[in-house]
Amino acid sequence: MSKKGKLYLIPATLGETGETAEVIPIKINHLINTITEYIVENEKSARHYLKKLGINESLNNIILHPLNQHTLSKEILHYLDSIEVGKNIGLISEAGCPAIADPGEVIVKLAHKKNIQVIPLVGPSSLLLSLMASGMNGQNFTFNGYLPKERNERILKIRELERIVNQKKQTQLFIETPYRNIHLLEDILLYCNNETQLCIACDLTLPTELIKTKSIQEWKKQLPDINKRPTIFLLGK
């Protein structure tokens, strides 16, 4: 019986950077030249990223398995078949670290069920970077993902998160689709208490990076331009 391969969790840049070496360890550039099969969220951007990392193999010879909302469960069940016969497979996130606010978690779960070794690799995580730079509680925090789209539900959720901040001193992280950032920010400023702290962290690791923590009252004086920019919001004390 052949030895099993491994599943490598390969982080991606958080946006279009000049040199990947600024945020991606050189080890990953070497690793991608030992792997010819990947599970990716978007095939086009994955090819672009692999090319930027300096892959030597022709991209026509690289196998890419799509993992998104259109992928069928029965297809996913076979994505790790090559590992069973000794090949390594890479899981690449669309941005940042695989399986963190990313569909890759189903692949990692499958790997554990199949007793496949999972190897997470160091790379940028917008959640951790924003928390590090926020000045808020980094020992007790929760990532809430996307808040509700429907406004009344969103307002209720914002108020709930603020209550948790006040009761537990627990930092609350959440995100929004970039083109809805302004609507979310307006609701935060309208329905949170003036003394509550809000950190806005957008375009992390990019030349246009913005990370600021201010009280709600201070933010009301001048709104940042975060429209259509990937942003992490943090509420805290």
C-alpha positions in Angstrom: 0.0 0.0 0.0 1.4 3.4 -1.0 2.0 6.0 1.7 -0.7 8.7 1.9 0.0 12.2 0.7 -0.8 15.3 2.8 -3.2 18.2 2.6 -1.4 21.6 2.7 -3.4 24.7 3.7 -1.9 27.4 1.5 -2.6 31.0 2.4 -3.1 33.7 -0.2 -2.5 37.4 -0.3 -5.3 39.6 0.9 -5.3 41.6 -2.3 -3.1 42.6 -5.2 0.3 43.1 -3.7 3.5 44.1 -5.5 5.6 41.1 -4.3 4.1 38.1 -2.7 7.3 37.8 -0.6 6.1 40.8 1.4 3.4 38.7 3.1 3.9 35.1 2.0 6.8 33.0 3.3 9.3 31.8 0.7 8.7 28.2 1.9 5.3 28.4 0.0 7.0 29.4 -3.2 9.1 26.2 -3.0 6.1 24.0 -1.9 3.9 24.9 -4.9 6.6 23.4 -7.2 6.1 20.0 -5.5 2.3 20.0 -5.9 0.3 19.5 -9.1 -3.3 19.3 -7.6 -5.2 22.0 -5.8 -8.6 22.7 -4.3 -9.5 26.4 -5.0 -12.4 28.7 -4.6 -11.9 30.5 -8.0 -9.9 28.8 -10.7 -8.9 32.0 -12.6 -7.6 33.8 -9.5 -5.9 30.6 -8.3 -4.0 30.3 -11.6 -3.0 34.0 -11.3 -1.8 33.5 -7.7 0.2 30.3 -8.6 1.9 32.1 -11.5 2.8 35.1 -9.2 4.3 32.7 -6.7 6.6 31.4 -9.4 5.2 27.9 -10.2 7.4 26.1 -12.8 4.9 23.6 -14.0 2.7 24.6 -16.9 -0.7 25.7 -15.5 -2.3 23.5 -18.2 -0.8 20.5 -16.3 -2.1 21.6 -12.9 -5.4 20.0 -11.7 -7.8 22.5 -10.0 -10.9 21.4 -8.2 -13.4 24.2 -7.7 -14.9 24.7 -4.2 -17.7 27.2 -4.1 -21.4 27.5 -3.8 -21.9 25.6 -7.1 -19.8 22.6 -6.0 -21.8 19.4 -5.4 -21.3 17.4 -2.2 -20.7 14.2 -4.2 -17.9 15.9 -6.1 -16.2 17.1 -2.9 -16.1 13.5 -1.6 -13.6 12.6 -4.3 -11.4 15.8 -4.1 -8.8 14.0 -1.8 -8.6 10.7 -3.7 -5.1 11.5 -5.0 -3.9 11.7 -1.4 -4.8 8.1 -0.9 -2.3 7.1 -3.6 0.5 9.2 -2.3 0.0 12.7 -3.9 0.0 15.9 -1.9 -2.8 18.4 -2.5 -2.9 22.1 -1.8 -6.0 24.0 -0.5 -5.8 27.6 -1.5 -8.1 30.3 -0.1 -9.4 33.1 -2.3 -7.8 35.5 0.2 -6.0 34.9 3.5 -5.9 31.6 5.3 -7.9 28.5 4.1 -10.9 27.5 6.1 -11.1 30.8 8.0 -14.2 32.6 6.8 -13.8 30.4 3.8 -15.5 27.2 2.4 -12.3 25.2 2.8 -13.4 23.9 6.2 -15.4 21.1 4.5 -12.2 19.8 2.9 -10.3 19.9 6.2 -13.1 18.1 7.9 -13.1 15.4 5.2 -9.3 15.1 5.5 -9.6 14.4 9.3 -12.3 11.8 8.6 -10.0 10.1 6.1 -7.0 10.2 8.6 -5.1 12.5 6.2 -2.4 14.7 7.7 -3.4 18.4 7.5 -0.5 20.9 7.4 -1.5 24.6 8.0 1.0 27.1 6.6 1.8 30.6 7.8 0.2 33.5 6.0 -1.9 36.6 6.4 -5.1 36.5 8.3 -7.2 39.7 8.1 -9.0 38.6 11.3 -5.8 38.2 13.4 -4.1 41.2 11.9 -7.0 43.5 12.6 -7.3 42.2 16.2 -3.6 42.6 16.8 -3.7 46.2 15.6 -7.0 47.2 17.3 -5.9 47.7 20.8 -8.9 45.6 21.9 -9.1 42.5 24.0 -7.1 39.8 22.2 -7.7 37.1 24.9 -11.5 37.0 24.6 -13.0 37.6 21.2 -15.5 36.2 18.8 -15.7 36.3 15.0 -19.3 36.6 13.9 -18.9 36.4 10.1 -21.4 38.4 8.1 -24.2 40.3 9.9 -27.8 39.9 8.6 -28.6 41.6 5.3 -32.1 42.7 6.4 -31.7 46.0 8.2 -33.9 45.5 11.2 -32.2 42.1 11.9 -28.8 43.7 11.4 -29.6 46.5 13.9 -30.7 43.9 16.5 -27.5 42.0 15.9 -25.3 45.1 16.3 -27.1 45.9 19.6 -26.6 42.3 20.8 -22.9 42.4 20.0 -22.5 45.7 21.9 -24.2 44.2 24.9 -21.7 41.3 24.8 -18.8 43.7 24.6 -20.1 45.5 27.7 -21.0 42.4 29.7 -18.1 40.2 28.9 -15.4 42.6 27.7 -15.3 40.4 24.6 -14.1 41.9 21.3 -16.6 41.3 18.5 -15.3 41.0 14.9 -17.5 40.9 11.9 -17.4 41.6 8.1 -19.6 42.7 5.3 -19.6 42.5 1.5 -17.5 45.4 0.5 -20.2 47.2 -1.5 -22.4 47.2 1.7 -19.8 48.5 4.0 -21.2 52.0 4.2 -24.7 50.8 5.2 -23.3 48.7 8.0 -21.1 51.5 9.3 -24.0 53.9 9.3 -26.0 51.5 11.4 -23.2 51.0 13.8 -22.8 54.7 14.3 -26.6 55.2 14.7 -27.3 52.4 17.2 -24.2 51.9 19.3 -23.4 54.0 22.4 -21.0 56.9 21.9 -18.4 55.5 24.2 -18.2 52.1 22.5 -14.9 51.6 20.7 -15.0 50.7 17.0 -11.9 49.6 15.0 -12.1 49.7 11.2 -9.4 47.7 9.4 -9.5 47.6 5.7 -7.1 46.7 2.8 -4.9 44.9 5.3 -1.3 44.4 4.1 -2.0 46.5 1.0 -0.5 50.0 0.2 -3.9 51.5 1.0 -4.2 49.8 4.4 -6.3 51.7 7.0 -6.5 50.6 10.7 -8.1 53.0 13.2 -9.7 52.5 16.5 -11.9 55.4 17.8 -15.1 55.8 19.9 -18.4 55.9 18.1 -18.6 59.6 19.0 -15.2 60.2 17.3 -16.1 58.3 14.2 -19.3 60.3 13.7 -17.1 63.4 13.1 -15.5 62.0 10.0 -16.4 58.8 8.1 -13.6 56.9 6.5 -13.9 55.9 2.8 -14.3 52.2 3.0 -16.8 51.7 0.1 -15.9 48.5 -1.9 -12.8 47.9 0.3 -12.4 44.6 2.2 -13.0 45.6 5.8 -13.0 44.0 9.3 -15.1 45.7 11.9 -14.3 45.3 15.6 -16.4 46.4 18.5 -14.7 46.6 21.9 -13.9 48.4 25.1 
